[in-house]
């Protein structure tokens, strides 16, 4: 037999945090489901509707950026074995 492989463990708290990120991604996925309706060029929108859509997009974009950054930190943490 060769060298024994090191087993990598993941703390339960880390699992819970990843699960929370997944729930948040699922929530934003549901919000994005409605975006094509707001972006439909065939429908005339009031300036207020356009502004609301832009604000909603900005919130989604910022949240996704944060989630991706945090998920990347966790994945790098697990990959390095720390």
mmCIF file as gemmi writes it, N, C-alpha and C atoms, coordinates in Angstrom:
data_model
loop_
_atom_site.group_PDB
_atom_site.id
_atom_site.type_symbol
_atom_site.label_atom_id
_atom_site.label_alt_id
_atom_site.label_comp_id
_atom_site.label_asym_id
_atom_site.label_entity_id
_atom_site.label_seq_id
_atom_site.pdbx_PDB_ins_code
_atom_site.Cartn_x
_atom_site.Cartn_y
_atom_site.Cartn_z
_atom_site.occupancy
_atom_site.B_iso_or_equiv
_atom_site.pdbx_formal_charge
_atom_site.auth_seq_id
_atom_site.auth_asym_id
_atom_site.pdbx_PDB_model_num
ATOM 1 N N . UNK Axp A 1 ? 0.833 -1.181 0 1 0 ? 1 A 1
ATOM 2 C CA . UNK Axp A 1 ? 0 0 0 1 0 ? 1 A 1
ATOM 3 C C . UNK Axp A 1 ? 0.873 1.239 0 1 0 ? 1 A 1
ATOM 4 N N . UNK Axp A 2 ? 0.327 2.34 -0.465 1 0 ? 2 A 1
ATOM 5 C CA . UNK Axp A 2 ? 1.058 3.599 -0.521 1 0 ? 2 A 1
ATOM 6 C C . UNK Axp A 2 ? 0.808 4.42 0.721 1 0 ? 2 A 1
ATOM 7 N N . UNK Axp A 3 ? 1.141 5.678 0.613 1 0 ? 3 A 1
ATOM 8 C CA . UNK Axp A 3 ? 0.903 6.594 1.729 1 0 ? 3 A 1
ATOM 9 C C . UNK Axp A 3 ? -0.592 6.672 2.024 1 0 ? 3 A 1
ATOM 10 N N . UNK Axp A 4 ? -0.893 6.806 3.288 1 0 ? 4 A 1
ATOM 11 C CA . UNK Axp A 4 ? -2.31 6.968 3.619 1 0 ? 4 A 1
ATOM 12 C C . UNK Axp A 4 ? -2.725 8.406 3.308 1 0 ? 4 A 1
ATOM 13 N N . UNK Axp A 5 ? -3.925 8.536 2.853 1 0 ? 5 A 1
ATOM 14 C CA . UNK Axp A 5 ? -4.431 9.866 2.509 1 0 ? 5 A 1
ATOM 15 C C . UNK Axp A 5 ? -4.913 10.564 3.767 1 0 ? 5 A 1
ATOM 16 N N . UNK Axp A 6 ? -4.601 11.85 3.838 1 0 ? 6 A 1
ATOM 17 C CA . UNK Axp A 6 ? -5.105 12.647 4.953 1 0 ? 6 A 1
ATOM 18 C C . UNK Axp A 6 ? -6.587 12.869 4.752 1 0 ? 6 A 1
ATOM 19 N N . UNK Axp A 7 ? -7.345 12.655 5.798 1 0 ? 7 A 1
ATOM 20 C CA . UNK Axp A 7 ? -8.769 12.954 5.673 1 0 ? 7 A 1
ATOM 21 C C . UNK Axp A 7 ? -8.978 14.425 5.995 1 0 ? 7 A 1
ATOM 22 N N . UNK Axp A 8 ? -9.762 15.075 5.195 1 0 ? 8 A 1
ATOM 23 C CA . UNK Axp A 8 ? -10.062 16.485 5.419 1 0 ? 8 A 1
ATOM 24 C C . UNK Axp A 8 ? -11.432 16.573 6.063 1 0 ? 8 A 1
ATOM 25 N N . UNK Axp A 9 ? -11.512 17.342 7.124 1 0 ? 9 A 1
ATOM 26 C CA . UNK Axp A 9 ? -12.783 17.511 7.799 1 0 ? 9 A 1
ATOM 27 C C . UNK Axp A 9 ? -13.26 18.938 7.62 1 0 ? 9 A 1
ATOM 28 N N . UNK Axp A 10 ? -14.547 19.078 7.616 1 0 ? 10 A 1
ATOM 29 C CA . UNK Axp A 10 ? -15.167 20.388 7.497 1 0 ? 10 A 1
ATOM 30 C C . UNK Axp A 10 ? -15.975 20.598 8.774 1 0 ? 10 A 1
ATOM 31 N N . UNK Axp A 11 ? -15.723 21.724 9.401 1 0 ? 11 A 1
ATOM 32 C CA . UNK Axp A 11 ? -16.431 22.027 10.644 1 0 ? 11 A 1
ATOM 33 C C . UNK Axp A 11 ? -17.923 22.194 10.367 1 0 ? 11 A 1
ATOM 34 N N . UNK Axp A 12 ? -18.724 21.782 11.333 1 0 ? 12 A 1
ATOM 35 C CA . UNK Axp A 12 ? -20.178 21.88 11.189 1 0 ? 12 A 1
ATOM 36 C C . UNK Axp A 12 ? -20.608 23.328 10.956 1 0 ? 12 A 1
ATOM 37 N N . UNK Axp A 13 ? -19.952 24.278 11.636 1 0 ? 13 A 1
ATOM 38 C CA . UNK Axp A 13 ? -20.276 25.7 11.463 1 0 ? 13 A 1
ATOM 39 C C . UNK Axp A 13 ? -20.033 26.134 10.017 1 0 ? 13 A 1
ATOM 40 N N . UNK Axp A 14 ? -18.963 25.621 9.396 1 0 ? 14 A 1
ATOM 41 C CA . UNK Axp A 14 ? -18.687 25.944 7.99 1 0 ? 14 A 1
ATOM 42 C C . UNK Axp A 14 ? -19.779 25.4 7.077 1 0 ? 14 A 1
ATOM 43 N N . UNK Axp A 15 ? -20.256 24.208 7.393 1 0 ? 15 A 1
ATOM 44 C CA . UNK Axp A 15 ? -21.339 23.612 6.604 1 0 ? 15 A 1
ATOM 45 C C . UNK Axp A 15 ? -22.595 24.474 6.716 1 0 ? 15 A 1
ATOM 46 N N . UNK Axp A 16 ? -22.902 24.934 7.926 1 0 ? 16 A 1
ATOM 47 C CA . UNK Axp A 16 ? -24.077 25.79 8.121 1 0 ? 16 A 1
ATOM 48 C C . UNK Axp A 16 ? -23.941 27.113 7.358 1 0 ? 16 A 1
ATOM 49 N N . UNK Axp A 17 ? -22.742 27.676 7.344 1 0 ? 17 A 1
ATOM 50 C CA . UNK Axp A 17 ? -22.537 28.933 6.627 1 0 ? 17 A 1
ATOM 51 C C . UNK Axp A 17 ? -22.689 28.738 5.123 1 0 ? 17 A 1
ATOM 52 N N . UNK Axp A 18 ? -22.147 27.657 4.599 1 0 ? 18 A 1
ATOM 53 C CA . UNK Axp A 18 ? -22.301 27.366 3.168 1 0 ? 18 A 1
ATOM 54 C C . UNK Axp A 18 ? -23.781 27.16 2.837 1 0 ? 18 A 1
ATOM 55 N N . UNK Axp A 19 ? -24.483 26.47 3.708 1 0 ? 19 A 1
ATOM 56 C CA . UNK Axp A 19 ? -25.921 26.23 3.506 1 0 ? 19 A 1
ATOM 57 C C . UNK Axp A 19 ? -26.679 27.559 3.462 1 0 ? 19 A 1
ATOM 58 N N . UNK Axp A 20 ? -26.3 28.506 4.329 1 0 ? 20 A 1
ATOM 59 C CA . UNK Axp A 20 ? -26.931 29.828 4.335 1 0 ? 20 A 1
ATOM 60 C C . UNK Axp A 20 ? -26.665 30.554 3.018 1 0 ? 20 A 1
ATOM 61 N N . UNK Axp A 21 ? -25.441 30.444 2.497 1 0 ? 21 A 1
ATOM 62 C CA . UNK Axp A 21 ? -25.127 31.059 1.201 1 0 ? 21 A 1
ATOM 63 C C . UNK Axp A 21 ? -25.976 30.453 0.092 1 0 ? 21 A 1
ATOM 64 N N . UNK Axp A 22 ? -26.14 29.145 0.125 1 0 ? 22 A 1
ATOM 65 C CA . UNK Axp A 22 ? -26.96 28.488 -0.896 1 0 ? 22 A 1
ATOM 66 C C . UNK Axp A 22 ? -28.414 28.944 -0.825 1 0 ? 22 A 1
ATOM 67 N N . UNK Axp A 23 ? -28.94 29.09 0.396 1 0 ? 23 A 1
ATOM 68 C CA . UNK Axp A 23 ? -30.319 29.579 0.538 1 0 ? 23 A 1
ATOM 69 C C . UNK Axp A 23 ? -30.457 30.992 -0.037 1 0 ? 23 A 1
ATOM 70 N N . UNK Axp A 24 ? -29.459 31.822 0.242 1 0 ? 24 A 1
ATOM 71 C CA . UNK Axp A 24 ? -29.515 33.191 -0.28 1 0 ? 24 A 1
ATOM 72 C C . UNK Axp A 24 ? -29.424 33.204 -1.808 1 0 ? 24 A 1
ATOM 73 N N . UNK Axp A 25 ? -28.586 32.356 -2.37 1 0 ? 25 A 1
ATOM 74 C CA . UNK Axp A 25 ? -28.501 32.257 -3.829 1 0 ? 25 A 1
ATOM 75 C C . UNK Axp A 25 ? -29.831 31.79 -4.415 1 0 ? 25 A 1
ATOM 76 N N . UNK Axp A 26 ? -30.484 30.852 -3.759 1 0 ? 26 A 1
ATOM 77 C CA . UNK Axp A 26 ? -31.794 30.388 -4.222 1 0 ? 26 A 1
ATOM 78 C C . UNK Axp A 26 ? -32.81 31.525 -4.2 1 0 ? 26 A 1
ATOM 79 N N . UNK Axp A 27 ? -32.753 32.338 -3.144 1 0 ? 27 A 1
ATOM 80 C CA . UNK Axp A 27 ? -33.667 33.472 -3.044 1 0 ? 27 A 1
ATOM 81 C C . UNK Axp A 27 ? -33.445 34.45 -4.201 1 0 ? 27 A 1
ATOM 82 N N . UNK Axp A 28 ? -32.181 34.773 -4.473 1 0 ? 28 A 1
ATOM 83 C CA . UNK Axp A 28 ? -31.897 35.703 -5.568 1 0 ? 28 A 1
ATOM 84 C C . UNK Axp A 28 ? -32.24 35.09 -6.913 1 0 ? 28 A 1
ATOM 85 N N . UNK Axp A 29 ? -32.112 33.786 -7.037 1 0 ? 29 A 1
ATOM 86 C CA . UNK Axp A 29 ? -32.508 33.122 -8.284 1 0 ? 29 A 1
ATOM 87 C C . UNK Axp A 29 ? -33.993 33.346 -8.543 1 0 ? 29 A 1
ATOM 88 N N . UNK Axp A 30 ? -34.789 33.273 -7.488 1 0 ? 30 A 1
ATOM 89 C CA . UNK Axp A 30 ? -36.23 33.51 -7.632 1 0 ? 30 A 1
ATOM 90 C C . UNK Axp A 30 ? -36.514 34.954 -8.041 1 0 ? 30 A 1
ATOM 91 N N . UNK Axp A 31 ? -35.756 35.896 -7.482 1 0 ? 31 A 1
ATOM 92 C CA . UNK Axp A 31 ? -35.926 37.308 -7.849 1 0 ? 31 A 1
ATOM 93 C C . UNK Axp A 31 ? -35.557 37.513 -9.317 1 0 ? 31 A 1
ATOM 94 N N . UNK Axp A 32 ? -34.465 36.913 -9.742 1 0 ? 32 A 1
ATOM 95 C CA . UNK Axp A 32 ? -34.017 37.075 -11.137 1 0 ? 32 A 1
ATOM 96 C C . UNK Axp A 32 ? -34.994 36.476 -12.138 1 0 ? 32 A 1
ATOM 97 N N . UNK Axp A 33 ? -35.813 35.559 -11.686 1 0 ? 33 A 1
ATOM 98 C CA . UNK Axp A 33 ? -36.824 34.956 -12.56 1 0 ? 33 A 1
ATOM 99 C C . UNK Axp A 33 ? -37.736 36.032 -13.172 1 0 ? 33 A 1
ATOM 100 N N . UNK Axp A 34 ? -37.962 37.121 -12.434 1 0 ? 34 A 1
ATOM 101 C CA . UNK Axp A 34 ? -38.856 38.183 -12.903 1 0 ? 34 A 1
ATOM 102 C C . UNK Axp A 34 ? -38.15 39.255 -13.731 1 0 ? 34 A 1
ATOM 103 N N . UNK Axp A 35 ? -36.84 39.241 -13.784 1 0 ? 35 A 1
ATOM 104 C CA . UNK Axp A 35 ? -36.099 40.279 -14.5 1 0 ? 35 A 1
ATOM 105 C C . UNK Axp A 35 ? -36.451 40.375 -15.994 1 0 ? 35 A 1
ATOM 106 N N . UNK Axp A 36 ? -36.618 39.265 -16.71 1 0 ? 36 A 1
ATOM 107 C CA . UNK Axp A 36 ? -36.976 39.407 -18.125 1 0 ? 36 A 1
ATOM 108 C C . UNK Axp A 36 ? -38.259 40.227 -18.333 1 0 ? 36 A 1
ATOM 109 N N . UNK Axp A 37 ? -39.212 40.099 -17.411 1 0 ? 37 A 1
ATOM 110 C CA . UNK Axp A 37 ? -40.443 40.885 -17.504 1 0 ? 37 A 1
ATOM 111 C C . UNK Axp A 37 ? -40.121 42.377 -17.438 1 0 ? 37 A 1
ATOM 112 N N . UNK Axp A 38 ? -39.23 42.749 -16.521 1 0 ? 38 A 1
ATOM 113 C CA . UNK Axp A 38 ? -38.878 44.157 -16.371 1 0 ? 38 A 1
ATOM 114 C C . UNK Axp A 38 ? -38.01 44.664 -17.523 1 0 ? 38 A 1
ATOM 115 N N . UNK Axp A 39 ? -37.281 43.771 -18.155 1 0 ? 39 A 1
ATOM 116 C CA . UNK Axp A 39 ? -36.357 44.184 -19.219 1 0 ? 39 A 1
ATOM 117 C C . UNK Axp A 39 ? -36.954 44.044 -20.619 1 0 ? 39 A 1
ATOM 118 N N . UNK Axp A 40 ? -38.195 43.634 -20.703 1 0 ? 40 A 1
ATOM 119 C CA . UNK Axp A 40 ? -38.852 43.45 -22.002 1 0 ? 40 A 1
ATOM 120 C C . UNK Axp A 40 ? -38.952 44.794 -22.729 1 0 ? 40 A 1
ATOM 121 N N . UNK Axp A 41 ? -38.286 44.891 -23.862 1 0 ? 41 A 1
ATOM 122 C CA . UNK Axp A 41 ? -38.245 46.145 -24.623 1 0 ? 41 A 1
ATOM 123 C C . UNK Axp A 41 ? -39.588 46.473 -25.279 1 0 ? 41 A 1
ATOM 124 N N . UNK Axp A 42 ? -40.473 45.506 -25.391 1 0 ? 42 A 1
ATOM 125 C CA . UNK Axp A 42 ? -41.771 45.732 -26.024 1 0 ? 42 A 1
ATOM 126 C C . UNK Axp A 42 ? -42.745 46.486 -25.12 1 0 ? 42 A 1
ATOM 127 N N . UNK Axp A 43 ? -42.432 46.519 -23.83 1 0 ? 43 A 1
ATOM 128 C CA . UNK Axp A 43 ? -43.319 47.166 -22.863 1 0 ? 43 A 1
ATOM 129 C C . UNK Axp A 43 ? -42.754 48.54 -22.519 1 0 ? 43 A 1
ATOM 130 N N . UNK Axp A 44 ? -43.592 49.55 -22.683 1 0 ? 44 A 1
ATOM 131 C CA . UNK Axp A 44 ? -43.17 50.904 -22.313 1 0 ? 44 A 1
ATOM 132 C C . UNK Axp A 44 ? -43.245 51.042 -20.796 1 0 ? 44 A 1
ATOM 133 N N . UNK Axp A 45 ? -42.213 51.6 -20.24 1 0 ? 45 A 1
ATOM 134 C CA . UNK Axp A 45 ? -42.12 51.757 -18.793 1 0 ? 45 A 1
ATOM 135 C C . UNK Axp A 45 ? -42.09 53.232 -18.421 1 0 ? 45 A 1
ATOM 136 N N . UNK Axp A 46 ? -42.642 53.526 -17.26 1 0 ? 46 A 1
ATOM 137 C CA . UNK Axp A 46 ? -42.555 54.883 -16.736 1 0 ? 46 A 1
ATOM 138 C C . UNK Axp A 46 ? -41.139 55.081 -16.201 1 0 ? 46 A 1
ATOM 139 N N . UNK Axp A 47 ? -40.695 56.307 -16.076 1 0 ? 47 A 1
ATOM 140 C CA . UNK Axp A 47 ? -39.36 56.543 -15.5 1 0 ? 47 A 1
ATOM 141 C C . UNK Axp A 47 ? -39.22 55.921 -14.095 1 0 ? 47 A 1
ATOM 142 N N . UNK Axp A 48 ? -40.297 55.927 -13.326 1 0 ? 48 A 1
ATOM 143 C CA . UNK Axp A 48 ? -40.249 55.331 -11.989 1 0 ? 48 A 1
ATOM 144 C C . UNK Axp A 48 ? -40.03 53.822 -12.064 1 0 ? 48 A 1
ATOM 145 N N . UNK Axp A 49 ? -40.683 53.16 -13.023 1 0 ? 49 A 1
ATOM 146 C CA . UNK Axp A 49 ? -40.501 51.717 -13.193 1 0 ? 49 A 1
ATOM 147 C C . UNK Axp A 49 ? -39.086 51.393 -13.636 1 0 ? 49 A 1
ATOM 148 N N . UNK Axp A 50 ? -38.544 52.195 -14.529 1 0 ? 50 A 1
ATOM 149 C CA . UNK Axp A 50 ? -37.181 51.988 -14.996 1 0 ? 50 A 1
ATOM 150 C C . UNK Axp A 50 ? -36.203 52.163 -13.833 1 0 ? 50 A 1
ATOM 151 N N . UNK Axp A 51 ? -36.422 53.202 -13.027 1 0 ? 51 A 1
ATOM 152 C CA . UNK Axp A 51 ? -35.56 53.454 -11.875 1 0 ? 51 A 1
ATOM 153 C C . UNK Axp A 51 ? -35.656 52.301 -10.875 1 0 ? 51 A 1
ATOM 154 N N . UNK Axp A 52 ? -36.865 51.825 -10.611 1 0 ? 52 A 1
ATOM 155 C CA . UNK Axp A 52 ? -37.059 50.72 -9.671 1 0 ? 52 A 1
ATOM 156 C C . UNK Axp A 52 ? -36.347 49.459 -10.165 1 0 ? 52 A 1
ATOM 157 N N . UNK Axp A 53 ? -36.449 49.203 -11.454 1 0 ? 53 A 1
ATOM 158 C CA . UNK Axp A 53 ? -35.789 48.036 -12.038 1 0 ? 53 A 1
ATOM 159 C C . UNK Axp A 53 ? -34.272 48.166 -11.913 1 0 ? 53 A 1
ATOM 160 N N . UNK Axp A 54 ? -33.741 49.345 -12.188 1 0 ? 54 A 1
ATOM 161 C CA . UNK Axp A 54 ? -32.3 49.576 -12.079 1 0 ? 54 A 1
ATOM 162 C C . UNK Axp A 54 ? -31.829 49.392 -10.639 1 0 ? 54 A 1
ATOM 163 N N . UNK Axp A 55 ? -32.609 49.879 -9.694 1 0 ? 55 A 1
ATOM 164 C CA . UNK Axp A 55 ? -32.247 49.732 -8.281 1 0 ? 55 A 1
ATOM 165 C C . UNK Axp A 55 ? -32.279 48.26 -7.858 1 0 ? 55 A 1
ATOM 166 N N . UNK Axp A 56 ? -33.295 47.539 -8.32 1 0 ? 56 A 1
ATOM 167 C CA . UNK Axp A 56 ? -33.392 46.12 -7.992 1 0 ? 56 A 1
ATOM 168 C C . UNK Axp A 56 ? -32.204 45.363 -8.583 1 0 ? 56 A 1
ATOM 169 N N . UNK Axp A 57 ? -31.859 45.676 -9.813 1 0 ? 57 A 1
ATOM 170 C CA . UNK Axp A 57 ? -30.714 45.022 -10.445 1 0 ? 57 A 1
ATOM 171 C C . UNK Axp A 57 ? -29.429 45.303 -9.659 1 0 ? 57 A 1
ATOM 172 N N . UNK Axp A 58 ? -29.244 46.538 -9.216 1 0 ? 58 A 1
ATOM 173 C CA . UNK Axp A 58 ? -28.046 46.912 -8.467 1 0 ? 58 A 1
ATOM 174 C C . UNK Axp A 58 ? -27.947 46.12 -7.161 1 0 ? 58 A 1
ATOM 175 N N . UNK Axp A 59 ? -29.057 45.965 -6.467 1 0 ? 59 A 1
ATOM 176 C CA . UNK Axp A 59 ? -29.061 45.191 -5.218 1 0 ? 59 A 1
ATOM 177 C C . UNK Axp A 59 ? -28.698 43.735 -5.495 1 0 ? 59 A 1
ATOM 178 N N . UNK Axp A 60 ? -29.303 43.155 -6.516 1 0 ? 60 A 1
ATOM 179 C CA . UNK Axp A 60 ? -29.011 41.765 -6.875 1 0 ? 60 A 1
ATOM 180 C C . UNK Axp A 60 ? -27.539 41.622 -7.248 1 0 ? 60 A 1
ATOM 181 N N . UNK Axp A 61 ? -27.042 42.541 -8.058 1 0 ? 61 A 1
ATOM 182 C CA . UNK Axp A 61 ? -25.658 42.49 -8.514 1 0 ? 61 A 1
ATOM 183 C C . UNK Axp A 61 ? -24.685 42.566 -7.333 1 0 ? 61 A 1
ATOM 184 N N . UNK Axp A 62 ? -24.917 43.502 -6.419 1 0 ? 62 A 1
ATOM 185 C CA . UNK Axp A 62 ? -24.044 43.649 -5.257 1 0 ? 62 A 1
ATOM 186 C C . UNK Axp A 62 ? -24.095 42.421 -4.358 1 0 ? 62 A 1
ATOM 187 N N . UNK Axp A 63 ? -25.286 41.861 -4.171 1 0 ? 63 A 1
ATOM 188 C CA . UNK Axp A 63 ? -25.416 40.666 -3.345 1 0 ? 63 A 1
ATOM 189 C C . UNK Axp A 63 ? -24.704 39.475 -3.963 1 0 ? 63 A 1
ATOM 190 N N . UNK Axp A 64 ? -24.858 39.296 -5.258 1 0 ? 64 A 1
ATOM 191 C CA . UNK Axp A 64 ? -24.167 38.195 -5.925 1 0 ? 64 A 1
ATOM 192 C C . UNK Axp A 64 ? -22.662 38.366 -5.807 1 0 ? 64 A 1
ATOM 193 N N . UNK Axp A 65 ? -22.179 39.585 -5.962 1 0 ? 65 A 1
ATOM 194 C CA . UNK Axp A 65 ? -20.748 39.84 -5.85 1 0 ? 65 A 1
ATOM 195 C C . UNK Axp A 65 ? -20.25 39.455 -4.465 1 0 ? 65 A 1
ATOM 196 N N . UNK Axp A 66 ? -20.992 39.836 -3.436 1 0 ? 66 A 1
ATOM 197 C CA . UNK Axp A 66 ? -20.626 39.489 -2.065 1 0 ? 66 A 1
ATOM 198 C C . UNK Axp A 66 ? -20.659 37.98 -1.856 1 0 ? 66 A 1
ATOM 199 N N . UNK Axp A 67 ? -21.708 37.337 -2.332 1 0 ? 67 A 1
ATOM 200 C CA . UNK Axp A 67 ? -21.832 35.883 -2.166 1 0 ? 67 A 1
ATOM 201 C C . UNK Axp A 67 ? -20.705 35.14 -2.883 1 0 ? 67 A 1
ATOM 202 N N . UNK Axp A 68 ? -20.364 35.584 -4.068 1 0 ? 68 A 1
ATOM 203 C CA . UNK Axp A 68 ? -19.289 34.935 -4.824 1 0 ? 68 A 1
ATOM 204 C C . UNK Axp A 68 ? -17.955 35.103 -4.094 1 0 ? 68 A 1
ATOM 205 N N . UNK Axp A 69 ? -17.697 36.303 -3.592 1 0 ? 69 A 1
ATOM 206 C CA . UNK Axp A 69 ? -16.461 36.561 -2.863 1 0 ? 69 A 1
ATOM 207 C C . UNK Axp A 69 ? -16.375 35.684 -1.62 1 0 ? 69 A 1
ATOM 208 N N . UNK Axp A 70 ? -17.455 35.622 -0.849 1 0 ? 70 A 1
ATOM 209 C CA . UNK Axp A 70 ? -17.46 34.814 0.373 1 0 ? 70 A 1
ATOM 210 C C . UNK Axp A 70 ? -17.339 33.321 0.052 1 0 ? 70 A 1
ATOM 211 N N . UNK Axp A 71 ? -18.043 32.866 -0.951 1 0 ? 71 A 1
ATOM 212 C CA . UNK Axp A 71 ? -17.969 31.449 -1.323 1 0 ? 71 A 1
ATOM 213 C C . UNK Axp A 71 ? -16.552 31.104 -1.784 1 0 ? 71 A 1
ATOM 214 N N . UNK Axp A 72 ? -15.923 32.016 -2.507 1 0 ? 72 A 1
ATOM 215 C CA . UNK Axp A 72 ? -14.546 31.789 -2.961 1 0 ? 72 A 1
ATOM 216 C C . UNK Axp A 72 ? -13.596 31.661 -1.771 1 0 ? 72 A 1
ATOM 217 N N . UNK Axp A 73 ? -13.794 32.5 -0.739 1 0 ? 73 A 1
ATOM 218 C CA . UNK Axp A 73 ? -12.972 32.41 0.472 1 0 ? 73 A 1
ATOM 219 C C . UNK Axp A 73 ? -13.116 31.029 1.116 1 0 ? 73 A 1
ATOM 220 N N . UNK Axp A 74 ? -14.355 30.56 1.234 1 0 ? 74 A 1
ATOM 221 C CA . UNK Axp A 74 ? -14.591 29.256 1.856 1 0 ? 74 A 1
ATOM 222 C C . UNK Axp A 74 ? -13.97 28.132 1.032 1 0 ? 74 A 1
ATOM 223 N N . UNK Axp A 75 ? -14.15 28.199 -0.273 1 0 ? 75 A 1
ATOM 224 C CA . UNK Axp A 75 ? -13.591 27.135 -1.121 1 0 ? 75 A 1
ATOM 225 C C . UNK Axp A 75 ? -12.071 27.118 -1.038 1 0 ? 75 A 1
ATOM 226 N N . UNK Axp A 76 ? -11.449 28.289 -1.012 1 0 ? 76 A 1
ATOM 227 C CA . UNK Axp A 76 ? -9.993 28.351 -0.875 1 0 ? 76 A 1
ATOM 228 C C . UNK Axp A 76 ? -9.562 27.836 0.493 1 0 ? 76 A 1
ATOM 229 N N . UNK Axp A 77 ? -10.341 28.128 1.514 1 0 ? 77 A 1
ATOM 230 C CA . UNK Axp A 77 ? -10.053 27.654 2.86 1 0 ? 77 A 1
ATOM 231 C C . UNK Axp A 77 ? -10.085 26.123 2.894 1 0 ? 77 A 1
ATOM 232 N N . UNK Axp A 78 ? -11.113 25.537 2.284 1 0 ? 78 A 1
ATOM 233 C CA . UNK Axp A 78 ? -11.235 24.085 2.28 1 0 ? 78 A 1
ATOM 234 C C . UNK Axp A 78 ? -10.142 23.448 1.418 1 0 ? 78 A 1
ATOM 235 N N . UNK Axp A 79 ? -9.831 24.077 0.305 1 0 ? 79 A 1
ATOM 236 C CA . UNK Axp A 79 ? -8.822 23.521 -0.605 1 0 ? 79 A 1
ATOM 237 C C . UNK Axp A 79 ? -7.437 23.534 0.047 1 0 ? 79 A 1
ATOM 238 N N . UNK Axp A 80 ? -7.178 24.545 0.873 1 0 ? 80 A 1
ATOM 239 C CA . UNK Axp A 80 ? -5.864 24.632 1.52 1 0 ? 80 A 1
ATOM 240 C C . UNK Axp A 80 ? -5.793 23.748 2.771 1 0 ? 80 A 1
ATOM 241 N N . UNK Axp A 81 ? -6.953 23.243 3.207 1 0 ? 81 A 1
ATOM 242 C CA . UNK Axp A 81 ? -6.975 22.347 4.354 1 0 ? 81 A 1
ATOM 243 C C . UNK Axp A 81 ? -6.905 23.044 5.693 1 0 ? 81 A 1
ATOM 244 N N . UNK Axp A 82 ? -7.161 24.321 5.737 1 0 ? 82 A 1
ATOM 245 C CA . UNK Axp A 82 ? -7.11 25.07 7.008 1 0 ? 82 A 1
ATOM 246 C C . UNK Axp A 82 ? -8.436 25.043 7.705 1 0 ? 82 A 1
